[in-house]
Amino acid sequence: MNNKGLYKKYTIINNETGQEVEGEYFVLKPENDPAARAALIHYATRTENKELGKDIVMWVSKFM
């Protein structure tokens, strides 16, 4: 297990522009990470975008 703490591990690229996205991001991989799944489900229930919330729940449920 890697216990480095918080650091910039990934570079986020906008698929439409091919440019690096500015700002701070945190990447989650729910496939192997129960904490990521829990965080995404929580987000899905809190977002005002109901379609996005539904899509996230369907996606994350594949890994449970």
PEJO-V865395 format. One record per residue. N is the residue number from 1. RES is the residue in three letters. SS is DSSP state (H for helix, E for strand, L for the rest). OMEGA is omega in whole degrees, 0 to 359 (999 if undefined). Layout:
N|RES|SS|OMEGA ; N|RES|SS|OMEGA
This chain:
1|MET|L|180 ; 2|ASN|L|182 ; 3|ASN|L|181 ; 4|LYS|L|187 ; 5|GLY|L|183 ; 6|LEU|L|177 ; 7|TYR|L|181 ; 8|LYS|L|183 ; 9|LYS|L|186 ; 10|TYR|L|170 ; 11|THR|L|182 ; 12|ILE|L|180 ; 13|ILE|E|175 ; 14|ASN|L|182 ; 15|ASN|L|181 ; 16|GLU|L|184 ; 17|THR|L|184 ; 18|GLY|L|183 ; 19|GLN|L|174 ; 20|GLU|E|181 ; 21|VAL|L|178 ; 22|GLU|L|176 ; 23|GLY|L|181 ; 24|GLU|L|180 ; 25|TYR|L|176 ; 26|PHE|L|184 ; 27|VAL|L|178 ; 28|LEU|L|176 ; 29|LYS|L|188 ; 30|PRO|L|184 ; 31|GLU|L|184 ; 32|ASN|L|188 ; 33|ASP|L|180 ; 34|PRO|H|179 ; 35|ALA|H|177 ; 36|ALA|H|178 ; 37|ARG|H|181 ; 38|ALA|H|180 ; 39|ALA|H|181 ; 40|LEU|H|177 ; 41|ILE|H|178 ; 42|HIS|H|178 ; 43|TYR|H|182 ; 44|ALA|H|181 ; 45|THR|H|184 ; 46|ARG|H|183 ; 47|THR|L|176 ; 48|GLU|L|179 ; 49|ASN|L|186 ; 50|LYS|H|178 ; 51|GLU|H|177 ; 52|LEU|H|179 ; 53|GLY|H|179 ; 54|LYS|H|180 ; 55|ASP|H|179 ; 56|ILE|H|180 ; 57|VAL|H|179 ; 58|MET|H|181 ; 59|TRP|H|184 ; 60|VAL|H|182 ; 61|SER|H|177 ; 62|LYS|L|186 ; 63|PHE|L|184 ; 64|MET|L|999
